[in-house]
């Protein structure tokens, strides 16, 4: 019988380690919440550091190749010859697993991330990395190696076994590598296709310009603006009506929680309507203001959402010269420009799930 660990033992160990890291991350968040909020998505580096120390050390021969979860489930990391692995190898294994997970959903700033080569690399790391991790976890039944194991030549075996992993269990079934290769090529071609589409779409550049303006507001660490449409069907008095609702959604992340979330939401709507004139023709303008932190292994974020017709947003704004041509003018934004009242925003708390390595 091969000493390779079964699928469910690895999953069980991963869940235990997830809980442990989540508790640790929550404790750090309680102590350093304000600092983590200020860091924005850079706070994920804190989580990466914790993950590297925990998995890098404990999966190495220093701790017998066992995290607390692996110890509980009776498995360990091996080099395939029954021996443990060096700490540098364990660190590399951890990076292959954790970096794609931690980058997923992160907003990276800087000119380098605006270039096509950097965008390609990031997309490949995130998409191909996460796909490879979960695909090999689920379908590589022969060696039970996931992407990080294949990259570093490691195996997860039963802790009670010192046996060498025999030849039939050391080589992966080649169709799995073919599927992974197709995914890599598809990712590259797909990225190129969407890049060409974006070049011919003026609205995407306009939305990017709006986001740039939002980022200039003091106290905002990140922003995004999207447009879309939703099909709907309404029934009434025996008659069905169907159609399409077009919407604009602007989301900002705050470094500092202001006295009035409603005022900030008005400022965001003001910029969207001023810098993206076509927004006035949409059915709905949604503004989401987020406040909190995410360090990868734990997080706490409050989302304040308010949706109105564009005209209703305009009714609550003082007149100025920056409005779209088809609507009354709106004033240029500042973080706390006025004290006009508005219906209080309803908080929608959301806690992020921890990312970790196995």
Order of alpha helices (4+ residues) and beta strands (2+ residues): alpha-alpha-alpha-beta-alpha-alpha-alpha-alpha-beta-alpha-alpha-beta-beta-alpha-beta-beta-alpha-beta
